[in-house]
Amino acid sequence: MASLFLYFFYFLLLQFPLFISAQTYTNITLGSSKSTLDENPYWTSPSGDFAFGFHPHQDLFLLATWYAKIPVNTIVWTANEGKPVERGAKIELTSNGVLSLSTSNGTEIWKAKVNDNSQVAYAAMLNTGNFVLSTAESEVVWATFEHPTDTLLPNQILDFTKQADTKFSSRVSEDNYTIGKFELELQSDGNLVFYTIARPTERRNEPYWASNTVDNGTQLVFNQSGDIYLTLRSGGIRSLSSERPLSTEDYYQRATLDYDGVFRQYTYPKTSPRNGSWSTSWSVPQDICRSSFGNYGSGVCGFNSYCRQNENQRPECLCPPGYSYIDPNNTFNGCKPNFVQQVCETDERRRVDGFVMQELFGTDWPFAVNEWFNPVNEEWCKETCLKDCFCAAAISHEDDCWLKKFPLSRGFMIPNSNRIALIKVGNSSAERIPSTTVVYNEKKEVNRTWILLGSLLLGISVFVNLLLLVYSACYKKQIKTQTAATHTNGQNLRSFTYEELDEATDGFKEQLGQGACSTVYKGVLDSGYLVAVKRRNVELEVGEEEIEILSDLAYECYQQKALDLLVVNDEAAKNDLKCLEGIVKVAL
């Protein structure tokens, strides 16, 4: 009789979600929109407990649903797979009834998928935290409760018999709401199962927790009283919690598949929303560090790390000696070695040089085993791993020795255990990159030859370039000196050869004027200056006496190294002093 009463009681509890549509809410009409640029870029429920719209997130915005009355503004649902949008984005309920998310340039990046035959008339943010799209007849055709992301709220149900999502995923980390590697699903066989997923694909690894309700479970219910349970085909229920639920009248409540893979129910006191905090009522699995994750993946923590349950019953990911976090801001992402990996040398001494074994008590990586030896002692186990270039760590326990390969995976701490993890790490001398094999040495010798040859050619090239540079500098200096000596005569005079004047005047072509004994021509120098060239033709009738005088004058000029002044660099005069035709001086 008592059992019958209990079933009837839970039957009444199941009816609470049916009354959701009867609650008060404010319609969001077609054509309404919210932008990240708005002062209040969201719609709130009538009670003010929930908001739907744009939530600030690291200089970006998430389209989300969140608890609006508590300081932490806990997000319980996200659109667009948790990917944030930039400033200027807009969420709009179009005139056609489409709930659409677009970027600042108007590109649609997400929309609520509604049956093509359904005509949306309005939207509403309900007091339950459910954001819905409804027809004019108040029929809900789309709801956030039907498409959970990582959280369930009171009055929310997963039912595989209906056309709604019966699975959801964790987020990547505390501040990253994109899809993580853990997944909860109420399967069509009635079994509630938790998996790890090989992202970015959808391939599932072996389940790490299951309700064991195959062919019996039908619904996962989070009712108005705060109880979470599975309904069974046999007519009963299976509660996921052994604790007595707290009232939803006094506490905000949610159930979240956290980024560490644990499904937890949280409560937050409504009486002190400004000073309260979320408390965990119960969780499954209770010790995820010891959960079995099968033969693939890294488990709770990333590769080369191990899991420890802290005093708050939450997993912590730690790095073994000689390793550090890949991302200090996300310790669940694994660890990396701080030393150069051991190389498989043929010489055993060279192989172990620079490496030591460090002990870590009560820790094991039960998978990724290369070898299992028995019976051996700890010292033998340590030396064997040190010499084995494929061994990253060894586990010594009584007479057993397990050699572990790199990377280490699915490790965890075992309290009060006498197991000893022996971690191979590099000491200070291991920071170098060691040589490996004879073949490698031969290649290195060939490379050394090419390096020497290249260095020699480079040295010769530099030497030749230096010689050319010195020669060029000396040559320029010599030319400058010769030019100064040849063309400078006094401070304001410049001497020109007959050929230079002939070129400047274009063959004495343009006549400017003519005097009794000379003619003036227009000329242009190489520098661009316009000059007047005065040409004086002197026709001499000389006899023997005049020739003797001119010869003496030329010889005197020659002795004083002033012959160039006499002939004014006239090449014809130089060749034949006996036929001196003229001396020309031009003042600039």
NULUMPA-490202 format. One record per residue (C-alpha): residue number from 0; x, y, z. Coordinates in Angstrom, 2 decimals, padded with zeros to 5 digits. Last residue first. Example, Ala and Ser with C-alpha at 12.3 -4.5 7.8 and 13.67 -1.06 7.14 Angstrom:
BEGIN
REC  resi        x        y        z
REC     1   013.67  -001.06   007.14
REC     0   012.30  -004.50   007.80
END
This chain:
BEGIN
REC  resi        x        y        z
REC   587   082.66   081.49  -065.85
REC   586   085.77   083.00  -067.39
REC   585   086.87   081.43  -070.65
REC   584   090.41   081.18  -071.76
REC   583   091.33   080.19  -075.24
REC   582   094.78   079.89  -076.77
REC   581   094.96   079.43  -080.47
REC   580   096.42   077.76  -083.50
REC   579   099.81   076.42  -082.40
REC   578   101.25   074.57  -085.40
REC   577   104.81   074.08  -084.13
REC   576   103.45   072.79  -080.87
REC   575   102.06   069.74  -082.67
REC   574   100.60   066.99  -080.60
REC   573   099.99   069.15  -077.58
REC   572   098.37   071.79  -079.73
REC   571   095.98   069.23  -081.21
REC   570   095.06   067.99  -077.73
REC   569   094.21   071.49  -076.55
REC   568   094.65   071.32  -072.78
REC   567   094.87   075.13  -072.66
REC   566   098.00   075.13  -074.85
REC   565   099.93   077.51  -072.66
REC   564   098.24   076.67  -069.42
REC   563   098.84   072.95  -070.04
REC   562   102.56   073.68  -070.47
REC   561   102.74   074.95  -066.94
REC   560   105.15   072.40  -065.54
REC   559   107.66   075.20  -064.96
REC   558   110.19   073.49  -067.26
REC   557   107.47   072.96  -069.91
REC   556   106.47   076.56  -069.73
REC   555   110.10   077.58  -070.33
REC   554   110.30   075.16  -073.27
REC   553   107.17   076.62  -074.75
REC   552   108.50   080.15  -074.41
REC   551   111.85   079.21  -075.98
REC   550   110.04   077.56  -078.87
REC   549   107.86   080.63  -079.31
REC   548   110.93   082.88  -079.51
REC   547   112.69   080.57  -082.02
REC   546   109.58   080.43  -084.18
REC   545   109.36   084.22  -084.10
REC   544   112.98   084.54  -085.35
REC   543   112.52   082.01  -088.17
REC   542   109.42   083.71  -089.45
REC   541   105.89   083.83  -088.32
REC   540   102.73   084.75  -090.06
REC   539   100.18   084.34  -087.40
REC   538   096.45   083.88  -087.77
REC   537   094.74   084.37  -084.48
REC   536   091.13   083.33  -084.21
REC   535   089.52   084.36  -080.98
REC   534   086.56   082.37  -079.81
REC   533   084.49   083.72  -076.95
REC   532   082.22   081.19  -075.37
REC   531   079.18   082.47  -073.54
REC   530   077.92   080.08  -070.89
REC   529   074.62   078.49  -069.81
REC   528   075.07   076.13  -066.82
REC   527   073.58   072.64  -067.11
REC   526   076.39   070.78  -065.33
REC   525   077.49   069.32  -068.68
REC   524   078.05   072.89  -069.94
REC   523   075.70   074.70  -072.34
REC   522   077.06   077.06  -074.98
REC   521   076.18   080.24  -076.89
REC   520   078.92   081.63  -079.16
REC   519   080.97   084.90  -079.13
REC   518   083.27   085.76  -082.09
REC   517   086.70   087.44  -081.91
REC   516   089.04   089.98  -083.54
REC   515   086.84   092.86  -084.58
REC   514   083.82   091.69  -082.70
REC   513   081.04   089.20  -083.32
REC   512   077.89   088.31  -081.44
REC   511   075.66   085.52  -080.15
REC   510   076.48   082.82  -082.66
REC   509   074.76   079.46  -082.33
REC   508   076.76   076.62  -083.92
REC   507   080.22   076.64  -082.40
REC   506   080.34   072.85  -082.94
REC   505   077.48   072.13  -080.54
REC   504   078.57   075.00  -078.31
REC   503   079.30   072.71  -075.32
REC   502   080.80   070.01  -077.57
REC   501   083.26   072.43  -079.24
REC   500   084.06   073.91  -075.87
REC   499   084.87   070.46  -074.45
REC   498   086.92   069.54  -077.56
REC   497   088.94   072.77  -077.29
REC   496   089.81   071.89  -073.75
REC   495   088.39   073.90  -070.90
REC   494   089.98   075.93  -068.12
REC   493   088.06   077.21  -065.11
REC   492   088.71   080.49  -063.41
REC   491   087.28   081.95  -060.17
REC   490   089.66   080.69  -057.47
REC   489   092.66   080.01  -059.54
REC   488   092.89   077.43  -062.25
REC   487   090.80   074.42  -061.42
REC   486   090.12   071.94  -064.19
REC   485   093.20   069.72  -064.31
REC   484   094.38   069.70  -060.71
REC   483   090.87   069.29  -059.31
REC   482   090.07   066.56  -061.80
REC   481   093.31   064.75  -061.07
REC   480   092.65   064.85  -057.33
REC   479   089.08   063.62  -057.72
REC   478   090.20   060.82  -060.02
REC   477   092.82   059.73  -057.48
REC   476   090.34   059.73  -054.62
REC   475   087.84   057.72  -056.66
REC   474   090.55   055.19  -057.50
REC   473   091.61   054.85  -053.87
REC   472   088.02   054.22  -052.71
REC   471   087.36   051.74  -055.52
REC   470   090.58   049.85  -054.77
REC   469   089.70   049.59  -051.08
REC   468   086.18   048.32  -051.87
REC   467   087.42   045.87  -054.47
REC   466   089.92   044.45  -051.97
REC   465   087.19   044.17  -049.31
REC   464   084.90   042.36  -051.75
REC   463   087.66   039.90  -052.57
REC   462   088.19   039.15  -048.86
REC   461   084.43   038.70  -048.20
REC   460   084.12   036.28  -051.11
REC   459   087.11   034.29  -049.93
REC   458   085.62   034.00  -046.45
REC   457   082.23   032.91  -047.82
REC   456   083.87   030.26  -049.94
REC   455   085.73   028.94  -046.89
REC   454   082.58   028.99  -044.70
REC   453   080.62   027.09  -047.36
REC   452   083.31   024.44  -047.54
REC   451   083.42   024.13  -043.75
REC   450   079.60   023.86  -043.51
REC   449   079.48   021.30  -046.31
REC   448   082.02   019.18  -044.52
REC   447   080.12   019.51  -041.18
REC   446   076.92   018.35  -042.89
REC   445   078.67   015.26  -044.13
REC   444   079.92   014.59  -040.61
REC   443   076.37   015.09  -039.20
REC   442   075.03   012.59  -041.68
REC   441   077.65   010.12  -040.57
REC   440   076.79   010.77  -036.92
REC   439   073.08   010.17  -037.63
REC   438   073.91   006.89  -039.30
REC   437   076.04   005.94  -036.29
REC   436   073.10   006.62  -034.00
REC   435   071.62   009.26  -031.71
REC   434   073.48   012.43  -030.84
REC   433   072.07   014.14  -027.79
REC   432   069.94   017.31  -027.76
REC   431   071.17   019.20  -024.70
REC   430   068.90   019.77  -021.71
REC   429   069.90   016.36  -020.39
REC   428   072.93   017.76  -018.56
REC   427   070.68   019.55  -016.06
REC   426   068.78   016.37  -015.13
REC   425   066.22   014.77  -017.39
REC   424   063.23   012.92  -015.96
REC   423   062.11   009.29  -015.81
REC   422   059.26   008.93  -013.31
REC   421   059.18   005.94  -010.93
REC   420   055.64   005.57  -009.56
REC   419   055.58   003.70  -006.26
REC   418   052.60   001.62  -005.15
REC   417   052.27   001.28  -001.39
REC   416   048.75   002.71  -001.41
REC   415   047.16   004.73   001.38
REC   414   045.44   007.04  -001.12
REC   413   045.62   006.04  -004.81
REC   412   046.44   009.03  -007.01
REC   411   045.29   008.96  -010.62
REC   410   046.64   008.56  -014.14
REC   409   044.45   008.33  -017.21
REC   408   047.35   008.68  -019.67
REC   407   051.15   008.85  -019.75
REC   406   052.44   009.91  -023.15
REC   405   054.80   008.10  -023.43
REC   404   055.01   004.43  -022.46
REC   403   054.69   002.81  -019.05
REC   402   056.83  -000.07  -017.74
REC   401   055.05  -002.19  -015.13
REC   400   057.03  -003.89  -012.36
REC   399   055.57  -006.44  -009.95
REC   398   057.14  -008.03  -006.87
REC   397   055.58  -005.60  -004.35
REC   396   054.36  -002.70  -006.47
REC   395   056.70  -000.78  -008.75
REC   394   055.18   001.38  -011.46
REC   393   057.53   002.58  -014.20
REC   392   057.70   005.82  -016.14
REC   391   058.48   007.17  -019.63
REC   390   059.82   003.87  -021.01
REC   389   060.53   003.75  -024.76
REC   388   064.25   004.57  -024.30
REC   387   064.62   001.60  -021.95
REC   386   067.80   002.04  -019.90
REC   385   066.12   004.12  -017.17
REC   384   063.07   001.84  -017.19
REC   383   065.24  -001.21  -016.50
REC   382   067.23   000.56  -013.81
REC   381   064.09   001.56  -011.88
REC   380   062.44  -001.86  -012.12
REC   379   065.64  -003.55  -010.91
REC   378   065.78  -001.15  -007.98
REC   377   062.10  -001.74  -007.13
REC   376   062.37  -005.53  -006.98
REC   375   061.49  -008.16  -009.57
REC   374   059.10  -011.15  -009.76
REC   373   057.48  -010.41  -012.15
REC   372   057.80  -008.06  -015.13
REC   371   055.06  -006.34  -017.10
REC   370   055.98  -004.50  -020.29
REC   369   054.68  -001.67  -022.49
REC   368   051.69  -000.58  -020.37
REC   367   049.59   002.31  -021.68
REC   366   046.96   001.94  -018.93
REC   365   047.05   001.79  -015.12
REC   364   048.79   005.17  -014.73
REC   363   049.50   004.96  -011.01
REC   362   050.17   007.14  -007.98
REC   361   050.64   006.30  -004.29
REC   360   054.22   007.57  -004.04
REC   359   056.07   009.54  -006.72
REC   358   059.75   008.62  -007.05
REC   357   062.25   010.24  -009.41
REC   356   064.38   008.34  -011.94
REC   355   067.41   010.07  -013.50
REC   354   068.51   011.08  -016.99
REC   353   071.60   012.92  -018.26
REC   352   073.48   009.88  -019.54
REC   351   071.11   006.92  -019.85
REC   350   071.45   006.53  -023.61
REC   349   075.12   007.55  -023.79
REC   348   075.99   004.72  -021.44
REC   347   073.80   002.27  -023.34
REC   346   075.52   002.99  -026.67
REC   345   073.03   002.07  -029.37
REC   344   071.24   005.32  -028.58
REC   343   067.41   005.45  -028.44
REC   342   066.84   009.10  -027.59
REC   341   065.51   010.34  -024.24
REC   340   063.18   013.33  -024.47
REC   339   064.56   016.81  -023.95
REC   338   063.45   018.23  -020.62
REC   337   060.54   020.16  -019.12
REC   336   058.06   017.46  -020.09
REC   335   054.50   018.61  -020.93
REC   334   051.31   018.44  -018.87
REC   333   047.60   018.00  -019.57
REC   332   044.60   020.18  -020.45
REC   331   042.76   019.77  -017.14
REC   330   045.04   022.41  -015.58
REC   329   043.41   025.12  -017.69
REC   328   044.91   028.53  -016.90
REC   327   048.41   027.02  -016.52
REC   326   048.11   025.71  -020.10
REC   325   050.60   022.96  -020.99
REC   324   051.10   022.39  -017.27
REC   323   054.59   021.36  -016.13
REC   322   056.63   018.13  -016.04
REC   321   059.90   017.10  -014.33
REC   320   058.10   015.56  -011.36
REC   319   054.51   014.50  -012.19
REC   318   051.89   017.15  -013.09
REC   317   048.64   017.49  -011.16
REC   316   044.98   017.56  -012.14
REC   315   042.51   018.12  -009.30
REC   314   039.18   016.35  -009.04
REC   313   036.50   017.67  -006.68
REC   312   035.43   016.01  -003.46
REC   311   035.89   019.26  -001.53
REC   310   038.89   017.70   000.28
REC   309   040.59   017.02  -003.03
REC   308   040.27   014.01  -005.35
REC   307   043.55   013.58  -007.25
REC   306   044.04   013.07  -010.98
REC   305   047.32   012.50  -012.82
REC   304   049.15   014.27  -015.63
REC   303   051.12   013.25  -018.73
REC   302   048.02   013.42  -020.97
REC   301   045.06   015.55  -019.96
REC   300   042.94   015.11  -016.87
REC   299   039.58   013.39  -016.69
REC   298   040.53   010.54  -019.01
REC   297   043.27   010.97  -021.62
REC   296   041.62   009.17  -024.51
REC   295   041.36   005.50  -025.37
REC   294   041.47   002.16  -023.59
REC   293   038.44   002.48  -021.39
REC   292   037.57   005.48  -019.24
REC   291   037.26   003.68  -015.91
REC   290   036.40   005.94  -013.01
REC   289   038.98   006.31  -010.25
REC   288   039.48   010.06  -010.75
REC   287   035.71   010.42  -011.15
REC   286   035.13   009.73  -007.49
REC   285   031.42   010.27  -006.70
REC   284   030.25   009.66  -010.25
REC   283   027.82   011.27  -009.92
REC   282   027.19   014.30  -007.69
REC   281   025.11   015.46  -004.73
REC   280   023.89   018.66  -003.07
REC   279   026.78   020.87  -004.24
REC   278   026.60   024.43  -002.94
REC   277   026.34   027.58  -005.07
REC   276   027.06   030.77  -003.18
REC   275   025.17   033.29  -001.08
REC   274   025.90   036.87  -000.07
REC   273   023.89   038.79  -002.65
REC   272   021.14   036.17  -003.08
REC   271   020.47   035.90   000.65
REC   270   016.94   034.48   001.01
REC   269   017.09   032.77  -002.40
REC   268   019.68   030.29  -001.18
REC   267   021.70   028.65  -004.01
REC   266   021.57   024.92  -004.76
REC   265   023.68   022.77  -007.09
REC   264   023.16   019.26  -008.48
REC   263   026.30   017.77  -009.98
REC   262   027.12   015.60  -013.04
REC   261   030.92   015.11  -013.02
REC   260   032.91   015.15  -016.28
REC   259   035.51   017.76  -015.21
REC   258   033.87   020.38  -017.44
REC   257   030.70   020.11  -015.37
REC   256   027.52   018.28  -016.33
REC   255   025.18   020.65  -014.53
REC   254   022.06   020.24  -012.38
REC   253   020.43   023.51  -011.32
REC   252   018.67   024.95  -008.29
REC   251   017.68   028.31  -006.88
REC   250   016.67   027.70  -003.32
REC   249   013.74   028.57  -001.03
REC   248   010.76   027.75  -003.24
REC   247   012.83   025.13  -005.07
REC   246   012.72   023.12  -001.84
REC   245   015.81   021.10  -000.93
REC   244   016.04   017.46  -001.96
REC   243   016.62   014.68   000.61
REC   242   019.95   013.07  -000.20
REC   241   020.24   009.60  -001.77
REC   240   020.46   011.19  -005.16
REC   239   020.06   009.72  -008.63
REC   238   016.54   008.59  -007.78
REC   237   015.27   005.51  -009.58
REC   236   011.56   005.52  -010.24
REC   235   008.80   002.95  -010.35
REC   234   006.24   001.87  -012.92
REC   233   008.12  -001.04  -014.51
REC   232   008.87   001.20  -017.47
REC   231   011.04   003.26  -015.17
REC   230   011.21   006.98  -014.43
REC   229   014.71   008.23  -013.75
REC   228   015.32   010.71  -010.95
REC   227   016.28   014.26  -009.99
REC   226   014.47   015.79  -006.99
REC   225   014.25   019.56  -006.59
REC   224   010.55   019.69  -005.67
REC   223   009.61   021.14  -009.05
REC   222   010.96   018.08  -010.82
REC   221   014.21   017.30  -012.61
REC   220   013.18   014.22  -014.60
REC   219   015.22   011.81  -016.73
REC   218   012.67   009.76  -018.64
REC   217   012.06   006.21  -019.91
REC   216   014.35   003.77  -018.11
REC   215   013.71   000.00  -018.23
REC   214   015.25  -001.58  -021.32
REC   213   018.72  -000.84  -019.90
REC   212   018.53   000.82  -016.50
REC   211   022.17   000.35  -015.52
REC   210   022.52   004.02  -014.49
REC   209   025.83   004.32  -016.35
REC   208   029.24   005.89  -015.66
REC   207   032.61   005.94  -017.48
REC   206   031.16   004.90  -020.82
REC   205   033.65   003.52  -023.40
REC   204   034.87   006.09  -025.89
REC   203   032.46   007.84  -028.18
REC   202   033.22   009.05  -031.69
REC   201   031.58   012.42  -032.40
REC   200   034.60   013.98  -034.09
REC   199   036.28   017.18  -032.89
REC   198   036.55   015.75  -030.31
REC   197   036.96   012.12  -029.20
REC   196   033.97   012.05  -026.85
REC   195   033.99   010.93  -023.21
REC   194   030.80   009.21  -022.17
REC   193   028.15   009.31  -019.42
REC   192   025.15   006.96  -019.70
REC   191   021.47   006.96  -018.67
REC   190   020.07   003.65  -019.94
REC   189   016.50   003.59  -021.30
REC   188   017.35   001.70  -024.52
REC   187   016.82   004.92  -026.49
REC   186   019.72   006.42  -024.60
REC   185   019.45   009.14  -021.97
REC   184   022.71   010.86  -022.78
REC   183   025.41   012.76  -020.89
REC   182   028.57   013.86  -022.73
REC   181   032.10   014.83  -021.69
REC   180   034.69   016.19  -024.17
REC   179   033.71   019.86  -024.15
REC   178   031.47   021.94  -026.41
REC   177   032.20   025.67  -026.27
REC   176   031.47   027.49  -023.02
REC   175   035.08   028.41  -022.17
REC   174   035.39   030.19  -018.83
REC   173   035.32   027.20  -016.43
REC   172   036.61   024.82  -019.08
REC   171   035.58   022.97  -022.26
REC   170   031.83   022.89  -021.66
REC   169   030.01   019.71  -020.77
REC   168   027.74   018.04  -023.26
REC   167   024.03   017.35  -023.72
REC   166   021.82   014.40  -024.53
REC   165   018.12   013.64  -024.88
REC   164   017.41   016.33  -027.46
REC   163   013.75   016.62  -028.36
REC   162   011.37   014.73  -030.59
REC   161   009.67   012.82  -027.80
REC   160   010.09   009.17  -026.76
REC   159   013.68   009.90  -025.68
REC   158   012.41   012.02  -022.78
REC   157   014.74   014.41  -020.96
REC   156   012.67   016.54  -018.59
REC   155   012.94   020.09  -017.18
REC   154   010.63   021.32  -014.42
REC   153   013.65   022.32  -012.26
REC   152   016.66   023.22  -014.42
REC   151   019.05   021.00  -016.41
REC   150   022.50   022.20  -017.48
REC   149   025.19   021.53  -020.13
REC   148   023.58   022.56  -023.43
REC   147   019.89   021.67  -023.18
REC   146   017.80   021.63  -026.38
REC   145   014.20   020.85  -025.38
REC   144   014.44   023.14  -022.34
REC   143   015.58   025.93  -024.69
REC   142   012.17   025.76  -026.31
REC   141   010.71   025.44  -029.82
REC   140   007.18   024.80  -031.09
REC   139   005.28   025.73  -027.91
REC   138   001.57   025.84  -028.72
REC   137   000.08   029.09  -027.47
REC   136  -002.67   029.07  -030.21
REC   135  -000.92   032.01  -031.91
REC   134   002.13   029.80  -032.13
REC   133   004.90   029.73  -029.57
REC   132   008.69   030.16  -029.31
REC   131   010.04   029.46  -025.85
REC   130   012.79   030.52  -023.41
REC   129   012.70   028.24  -020.35
REC   128   014.18   029.68  -017.17
REC   127   011.20   028.51  -015.11
REC   126   009.84   032.06  -014.90
REC   125   009.28   031.99  -018.65
REC   124   011.04   034.16  -021.26
REC   123   008.55   034.43  -024.12
REC   122   008.42   034.36  -027.92
REC   121   005.61   035.30  -030.34
REC   120   003.55   034.20  -033.35
REC   119   005.64   031.33  -034.69
REC   118   004.02   029.51  -037.62
REC   117   004.78   025.80  -037.53
REC   116   004.78   023.77  -040.75
REC   115   008.52   024.19  -041.26
REC   114   009.23   022.71  -037.83
REC   113   011.49   025.08  -035.91
REC   112   015.27   025.23  -035.79
REC   111   016.35   028.23  -033.70
REC   110   018.88   030.27  -035.64
REC   109   022.65   030.70  -035.68
REC   108   025.38   032.54  -037.63
REC   107   023.32   034.97  -039.73
REC   106   025.52   037.62  -041.36
REC   105   024.18   041.14  -040.74
REC   104   027.49   043.03  -040.62
REC   103   027.41   043.24  -036.81
REC   102   026.90   039.47  -036.59
REC   101   023.55   037.69  -036.65
REC   100   021.50   035.50  -034.31
REC    99   018.03   034.55  -035.58
REC    98   014.79   033.50  -033.89
REC    97   012.60   033.06  -036.96
REC    96   008.93   034.06  -036.72
REC    95   008.60   035.47  -040.24
REC    94   008.59   039.04  -038.89
REC    93   011.95   038.23  -037.35
REC    92   012.58   037.44  -033.70
REC    91   015.99   039.07  -033.52
REC    90   019.31   038.54  -031.76
REC    89   021.94   041.11  -032.78
REC    88   025.75   041.31  -032.87
REC    87   027.37   044.76  -032.65
REC    86   030.15   043.78  -030.30
REC    85   031.62   040.38  -031.12
REC    84   030.08   036.95  -030.68
REC    83   030.89   034.10  -028.28
REC    82   030.79   030.42  -029.26
REC    81   028.78   028.33  -026.78
REC    80   027.54   025.91  -029.42
REC    79   025.71   028.80  -031.19
REC    78   023.31   029.26  -028.27
REC    77   024.01   028.94  -024.55
REC    76   022.05   027.66  -021.53
REC    75   022.47   027.73  -017.74
REC    74   024.78   030.73  -017.26
REC    73   025.33   031.73  -013.62
REC    72   024.95   035.48  -013.15
REC    71   027.63   035.45  -010.37
REC    70   025.92   038.29  -008.50
REC    69   022.53   036.55  -008.16
REC    68   019.28   037.99  -009.50
REC    67   019.76   037.28  -013.23
REC    66   020.25   033.51  -013.35
REC    65   021.31   032.95  -016.95
REC    64   020.10   032.20  -020.47
REC    63   022.60   032.72  -023.28
REC    62   023.78   034.49  -026.41
REC    61   027.37   034.95  -025.33
REC    60   029.19   038.26  -025.73
REC    59   032.81   039.36  -026.23
REC    58   035.26   041.38  -024.12
REC    57   035.81   038.26  -021.95
REC    56   032.12   037.27  -021.75
REC    55   029.31   039.79  -021.43
REC    54   025.86   038.10  -021.57
REC    53   023.63   038.81  -024.57
REC    52   020.03   037.70  -024.34
REC    51   017.77   035.65  -022.07
REC    50   017.33   036.60  -018.43
REC    49   016.14   034.62  -015.42
REC    48   014.98   035.35  -011.87
REC    47   013.26   038.62  -012.82
REC    46   009.90   037.20  -011.80
REC    45   008.34   038.19  -015.14
REC    44   011.30   036.61  -017.01
REC    43   013.91   038.96  -018.43
REC    42   014.72   039.91  -022.03
REC    41   018.30   040.89  -022.90
REC    40   020.60   043.57  -024.29
REC    39   019.91   046.12  -021.52
REC    38   021.86   049.26  -022.51
REC    37   021.74   048.14  -026.12
REC    36   024.99   047.82  -028.13
REC    35   025.00   044.03  -027.75
REC    34   021.76   044.13  -029.69
REC    33   018.23   042.98  -028.86
REC    32   015.37   042.43  -031.28
REC    31   011.60   042.50  -031.66
REC    30   010.17   042.06  -035.16
REC    29   007.57   039.55  -034.02
REC    28   006.40   040.20  -030.47
REC    27   008.04   039.12  -027.24
REC    26   005.12   038.16  -025.02
REC    25   005.25   038.89  -021.30
REC    24   004.86   035.97  -018.94
REC    23   002.41   034.58  -016.39
REC    22   002.27   030.83  -015.81
REC    21  -000.26   028.56  -017.49
REC    20   002.18   027.25  -020.09
REC    19   004.26   025.69  -017.34
REC    18   001.36   023.62  -016.02
REC    17   002.37   020.41  -017.77
REC    16   005.82   020.58  -016.16
REC    15   004.20   019.95  -012.75
REC    14   002.50   016.70  -013.81
REC    13   005.49   014.56  -013.02
REC    12   005.15   015.42  -009.34
REC    11   001.62   013.98  -009.33
REC    10   002.94   010.68  -010.67
REC     9   005.63   010.80  -008.00
REC     8   002.97   010.83  -005.31
REC     7   001.00   008.03  -007.01
REC     6   004.12   005.87  -007.07
REC     5   004.68   006.56  -003.36
REC     4   001.06   005.71  -002.52
REC     3   001.36   002.38  -004.31
REC     2   004.54   001.58  -002.37
REC     1   002.82   002.39   000.90
REC     0   000.00   000.00   000.00
END
